[in-house]
Amino acid sequence: MRKRLNRIIKQLKDVNTDQISAYCIPLKIGETKFGRLRPITVDSIANRAEIEMLANWRKDRQEFFTTQFNVTVESTKKWLEEKILPSDSNILFIVENEEHIPIGQVGLCDIDHQKKYCLFDNILRGDTQHFKGGMKFACSTLLNWCFKVLNMETVYLKVLSDNERAIRLYKELGFQEIQKMPLINQTENGITKWIPLINQPFYEVQRYLITMRAVQINGSLKD
């Protein structure tokens, strides 16, 4: 099982640009295709325009991440090179409409072949002008891919409590809240982190980090 999962993830990351269309995950209803999930590959590192796009998306949505810092093209490239591409348990996709216009990104991390779970990660809408409803479509497709192709039994995600739009979306997809962690703000050397507030009764809770879970039972989501 582990070798199979590693092969799937590696194959998606190693495909060259000329063959990428054959390795994208289609976004479709029935036989009608509305877009695709295009994996970030080794070739993506050479595409400065794409890395700059990802950096700008991240920069513009800082408030929805637990770590906030000075996002640059160089730091984004380094993140892809060191955290995404070499990893057997992480993968990132660009969400595109049927004209291949990028509108956002979706990813997975902590893919565990033994425990059969993974986490939604780096879910972010960058373009709001194209592909209305595209992120819901993308997340639904990715969730189904986790269950059907990666053979996961449980998919988790973590979302900040004030990201109400994302929480509504995840509930519509079948995710249920299972944990709420109090957070406090900590800033050092220009980096802001929202960290768990544990055994500190005299500090005021400023935000919460919500963990949600979707479980597949007999081929369908468990209610």
Buried (B, 14 or more C-beta within 10 A) or exposed (E): EEEEBBEBBEEBBBBEEEEBEEBBBBBBEEEEEBBBBBBBBBBBBEBEEBBBBBBBBBBEBEEBBBEBBEBBBEBBBEBBEEEBBEBBBBBBBBBBBBEEBBBBBBBBBEBBBEEBBBBBBBBBBBBEEBBEEBBBBBBBBBBBBBBEEBEBBBBBBBBBBEBEEBBEBBEEBBBEBEEEBBBBEEEEEEEBBBEEBEEEEEEEEEBBBBBBBBBBEEEEBEE
